[in-house]
Amino acid sequence: MRYLVILLCFLAAPLGAEPLRVLAIGDSILAWHKWTGRDIPSVMGNVLGAEVENAAVAGARFSNASAFGRAAGFDVRAQFRRGPWDVVLINGGANDLLADCGCGACDTVLDGLLAPDLTGEVPALLAEILSSGAKVVWMGYYASPRSGPFTGCRPYLVEYDARLARLAKQTPGLTFIDSEDVIDPGNRRQFAFDGIHPSPTGARRIGTYLARSLSH
């Protein structure tokens, strides 16, 4: 694994080249372990030899009606700001389902984020980011061993990720990468104490997977 990381760093940042500049925006899945530098975006940046700014905030909704919430970073859309970014890594939406419909009868909330015809608040933000010249990587959600307050959200999140994958196929500059590809809900070592957020091991698996996907 050590040699793979070295090879990926070499491929991502040839001698004399400027490092990739990455902005991460989203909710607690991306923010977890941020203060110890073991969060998913930091791991991805380390593997790629990239400069990463992680603006994700635990508890953030994709769309937050509160002016205070937006100012404090609890609105994923408000976390984005134009800059010299090469890549914007993004996730979000689970907290909208929890807060707005309690993870039950959430079709209206889901469609507001991303409707079956691929319109909604999510594609509007993605269009804004892409217009700035940055590439966008959307990280899909994974299944967890303990749903906690998110019990009932799973079917909506599966459909949400499926729509995001379809949107990515028809949107130049947008890539969908499913974190579920490398997270095993039966392996408690990959999860934090709450059974929902990634442990450092889980974050390392996801961050490395994102970097590998970007380097291809």
FITI-173273 format. One record per residue: y, x, z of N, C-alpha, C in turn. Coordinates in steps of 0.2 Angstrom, whole numbers, plus 2048, in hexadecimal, padded with zeros to 3 digits. Example, Ala and Ser with C-alpha at 12.3 -4.5 7.8 and 13.67 -1.06 7.14 Angstrom:
2
7E48428277EA83E8277F0842827
7F58408237FB844824800840827
***
This chain:
216
7FA804800800800800806804800
80680A80480C80E80480E8117FD
8098137F980A8157F280D8107EE
80A80A7EF80D8047EB8148037EC
8168037F381D8027F48228087F1
81F80E7F28238147EF8248137E7
81F8107E481F80F7DD82480A7DB
8248047DF8287FF7DE8308017DE
8318057E48388077E583A80C7DF
8358107DC8378147D78398107D0
83580B7CF8368067C983C8027CA
83E8007D08447FC7D184A8007D1
84A8067D385080A7D484F8117D1
84F8127CA84F8187C785481D7C9
8538237C88588287CB85E8277C7
8638277CC86A8267C986C81F7C8
86881A7C98698137C786C8107CE
87180B7CD8748077D286E8037D5
86E8027DC8687FE7DF86A7F77DD
8657F27DD8667EB7DC86A7E97E2
86E7E47E18727E17E68707DA7E7
86D7D87ED86A7D27EE86D7CE7F4
86E7C87F28717C37F886B7BE7F9
86A7BD7FF8657B88018687B2805
8677AC80386A7A68068647A1807
86579E80D85F79980E85F797816
85979581885879381F854798823
85179682884E79B82D84879F82A
84579C82583F7A08228427A7820
8487A781D84B7AD81B84E7B1820
8517AD8258557B082A8517B3830
84A7B18318467B38368457BA836
8467BE83C8467C583D84C7C983A
8517C58388577C883585A7CD839
85B7CC83F85E7D184485A7D7846
8547D78448507DD84584E7E183E
8517DE8388507E18328497E082F
8457DB83283E7DA83083E7D382C
8437D182A8437CA8268417CB81F
83F7C681C83D7C68158417C9810
8487C781084C7CB80B84D7D280D
84D7D481384D7DC8148477DF812
8417DC81383B7DF81183B7E0809
83D7DB80683E7DB7FE8427E07FC
8487E180084D7E67FE84A7ED7FF
8477EE8048447F580683F7F7800
83B7F27FE8367F37F98397F57F2
83F7F17F18427F27EA8477F87EB
8497FA7F084E7FF7F18557FC7F0
8567F57F285C7F17F08607F17F6
8667EF7F586B7ED7FA86B7E67FB
86A7E48018697DD80386D7DA808
8717D58078747D180C8717CA80D
86F7C981386B7C38158707BE818
8727B98158777B48188737AE81A
86C7AE81A8697A881C86A7A7823
8697A082586B79E82C86579A82E
86279B83485D796837860790838
85D78A83685F784837863781831
86578582C86978382686577E822
86977982086777481B869776814
86677480F869776809870772808
87076C80A87676880A878766810
87E76881388076681A887762819
88775C81C88D75881B89375A820
89175E82589576082B89A766828
8A07658298A576A8278A477082C
8A276F8328A177583789A778835
89577483388F77783189077B82B
89477982689577D820898784822
89D7838268A178982889D78E82C
89878C82F89479083488D792830
88D79182988779382588178F825
88278882887C78482887C780822
87F78281D87E77F81687D784811
87778480E87578A80A87978B804
87C7858028817867FC88778A7FE
88978980588F78C80788E794809
88879580988679C80A8877A1804
88779E7FE8887A17F888F7A37F7
8917A97F58977AB7F38967B07ED
89B7AF7E889A7B37E389C7BA7E5
8987BF7E18997C67E38957CA7DE
8947D07DF8917D57DA8897D47DB
8867CE7DB87F7CE7DD87B7CE7D6
8767D27D68717D27D186C7CC7D2
86A7CB7D88657C67D98677C27E0
8677BB7DF8677B77E58617B47E7
85E7B67ED8587B37EF85A7AD7F3
8567A77F28587A17F685279D7F7
8537997FD84E7947FF85278F802
84F78980485378480885077D806
85177880A85077180984B76E80E
84777281284376F81784776C81C
84C76F81E85076C824854766822
85576581B85875F81985375981A
84D75A818847755819847754821
84775982584675782C84C75382F
85275682D85875383085A74C82D
85974B82785B74582385673F823
85074182484B73B82384573D828
84574282C84074383183974482E
83974782883374982482F743823
83273D82382E73782183273381C
82F73081783372C81283973080F
83873680D83D73A80B83E73B803
83C73680083D7367F88447377F6
8487337FA84F7337F88537397F9
85173C7FF8547438018517487FC
84B7487FB84874D7F684B74C7EF
84C7467ED84F7457E68567477E6
85A7477EC8617497EC8617517EB
85C7547EE85C75B7ED85A75D7E6
85475A7E485175C7DD84D7567DB
8507527D684C74C7D484774E7CF
8437497CE83D74A7C984074C7C2
84674A7C084974C7BA84D7537BA
84C7567C084F75D7C185675D7C2
8597587C48607587C68617577CD
8677597D08687587D786C75E7DA
86D75E7E08717637E486E76B7E2
86876B7E28657727E18677757DA
8657717D58677747CE86E7757CE
8727717D187A7727D187C7797D4
87977B7D987A7817DC8777877D8
8717867D686E78B7D287278D7CB
8757887C88797887C288078D7C4
88278B7CA88878F7CC8877967CD
8817987D087F79F7D287E7A27CB
87A79F7C78787A27C087F7A37BC
88479F7BD88A7A07B988E7A67BB
88C7A97C188F7AF7C488C7B57C1
8877B47BE8837BA7BB87D7BD7BE
87C7BA7C48767BC7C88707B97C6
86A7BC7C78647B97C68627B57CD
85E7B07CC85C7AC7D28557AC7D3
8537AE7D984C7AD7DB84B7A87E1
8487A27DF84779D7E484079E7E8
84079F7EE83A7A07F28377997F5
8317977F282E7917F582B7927FC
82A78C7FF82878C80682078C806
81E78E80C81778F80D81478A812
80E78981280B78581780A78981D
80B78582380B78982A80578682E
8037898337FD78783780078183C
80678183D80977D84280F77A83F
80F77383E81577083A81B76E83F
81976D84681E76B84A822765848
82976684882D76084682D75F83F
82A76483B82A76383482375F831
82075C83681A75883581C752830
81875282B81A74D82681E74F820
82175582182575881B82175B816
81B75D81781776181381675E80C
81475880B81475580481B756800
82075580482775580082875C7FE
82676180282876880182376A7FB
81D7687FB81976A7F581C7677EF
81E7617EF82175E7E98287627E7
82C7637EC8327677EB83176E7E8
82C7717EA82A7787E78287777E0
8247727DF8227707D882776F7D3
82C76B7D583276A7D18367707D0
8377747D583A77B7D583777F7D0
83077F7D082D7837CB82E7817C4
82E77A7C38307787BC8377797BA
83C7797BF84377A7BD8437827BB
8407867BF84078D7BD83D78F7B6
83878B7B483578C7AD83A78B7A8
83F7867A98447847A484B7877A5
84C78B7AA85278E7AC8527957AB
8567987A685679F7A585A7A27AB
8577A87AE85A7AB7B48577A97BA
8537A47BA8517A17C18497A27C1
8477A57C78407A67C883E7A37CE
83879F7CE83579C7D482F7A07D6
82F7A27DC82A7A67DF8277A37E5
8217A17E681E79D7EB81B7A27F1
81F7A17F681C7A67FC8157A47FE
81379E7FD80D79B7FF8077A07FB
8097A37F68047A77F38017AD7F7
8057AF7FC8037B58008037B3808
8047AD80A8037AB8117FD7A7812
7F97A98177F37A58187F57A181F
7F579A81E7F67968247F179782A
7EB79A8287E679B82D7E67A1831
7EB7A582F7EC7AC8327F27AC836
7F17AB83D7F77AB8417FB7B1842
7F87B78407FC7BD8408027BD83B
8017B88368077B883180C7B3833
80C7B08398117AB83C8147AD842
81A7AB84381D7AC84A81A7A884F
81C7A88558197A485B81979D85A
81E79A85681F79385581A79184F
81779584C812793847815790840
81C79184081F78F83A823795836
82679983A82A79E8378257A4836
8277A98318237AF8308237B4836
81E7B783881E7BD83C8217C3838
8227C883B8237CE83781E7D0832
8187CF8338127D082E8137CB829
8147C482A8157BF82581B7C1821
8217C38248277C48208267CA81C
8227CF81E8217D581A81D7D3814
8187CF8158147CD80F8187C980A
81C7C480C8207C18088257C5804
8297C980882E7CD80582B7D2800
8257D58018227DA7FD8207D67F6
81E7D07F781C7CC7F28227CA7ED
8277C87F082D7C77EC82F7CD7E8
82F7D37EC8317D97E882D7DB7E2
8267DA7E38217DB7DE8227D77D8
8247D07DA8257CB7D482B7CD7D0
8307CF7D48377D17D18367D77CC
8327DC7CE8317E27CB82D7E27C5
82A7DC7C38257DC7BD82A7DA7B7
***
